[in-house]
């Protein structure tokens, strides 16, 4: 069973993504975090197979969070989510 972590400050969007994933992949184990601080704790405890992270989070940005995770857990794939269509975000995510 795949372990997924969704890091998103919007409860609505976090739940929508979770429900969508579970509809398609009902056996997924999905955890949630509303900010980078809580997500970092969950990554260390759960060791997820995949992380979805919003680019804009309260406190620490999703990009900063991604850098931290990649430095300690380089093999965890991270999908960066945003509703902003800005070239700066695309470049920074790469």
C-alpha positions in Angstrom: 0.0 0.0 0.0 1.4 3.4 -1.0 1.8 6.0 1.7 1.0 9.5 0.5 1.4 12.8 2.4 -0.6 15.9 1.3 0.8 19.2 2.5 -1.7 21.9 1.8 -3.0 24.8 4.0 -6.5 24.8 2.4 -8.6 22.2 4.2 -11.0 22.2 1.3 -8.3 21.5 -1.3 -6.6 19.0 0.9 -9.8 17.0 1.4 -10.7 17.3 -2.3 -7.3 15.9 -3.4 -7.5 13.1 -0.8 -11.0 12.1 -1.9 -10.0 12.1 -5.5 -6.9 10.0 -4.9 -8.9 7.5 -2.7 -11.6 7.2 -5.3 -9.1 6.2 -7.9 -6.7 4.3 -5.5 -8.8 3.2 -2.5 -6.0 1.3 -0.8 -3.7 4.3 -0.5 -2.7 5.4 3.0 -3.0 9.2 2.9 -1.8 11.5 5.6 -2.3 15.2 5.7 -0.5 18.3 7.1 -1.6 21.9 6.9 1.9 23.4 7.1 5.6 22.5 6.6 6.4 22.1 10.3 3.8 19.4 10.8 4.6 17.8 7.4 8.3 17.5 8.4 7.4 15.6 11.5 5.1 13.3 9.5 7.8 12.6 6.9 10.2 11.5 9.6 7.6 9.3 11.2 5.7 7.9 8.2 8.4 7.9 5.5 5.9 8.4 2.7 6.3 7.1 -0.8 5.1 10.3 -2.4 4.4 13.9 -1.2 2.1 16.5 -2.7 3.0 20.0 -1.5 1.5 23.4 -2.1 4.0 25.9 -3.2 2.6 28.5 -0.9 2.3 27.5 2.8 2.0 29.6 5.9 5.3 30.1 7.5 7.8 28.1 5.4 7.1 27.9 1.7 6.5 24.6 -0.1 9.8 25.2 -2.0 11.8 25.5 1.2 10.1 22.4 2.6 10.9 20.5 -0.6 14.6 21.5 -0.3 14.7 20.2 3.3 13.0 16.9 2.4 15.3 16.4 -0.6 18.4 16.9 1.5 17.4 14.2 4.0 15.1 12.0 1.9 16.3 12.3 -1.7 14.4 9.3 -2.9 10.9 10.6 -2.0 9.2 12.0 -5.1 7.5 15.4 -4.5 4.8 16.9 -6.6 4.6 20.6 -6.2 1.1 22.1 -6.5 0.0 25.6 -7.3 -2.8 27.5 -8.8 -0.5 30.3 -9.8 0.7 30.3 -13.4 3.9 32.2 -12.8 7.2 31.4 -14.7 9.1 32.1 -11.4 7.3 29.2 -9.7 7.9 26.8 -12.5 11.6 27.6 -12.6 12.0 27.4 -8.8 10.2 24.1 -8.7 12.6 22.6 -11.2 
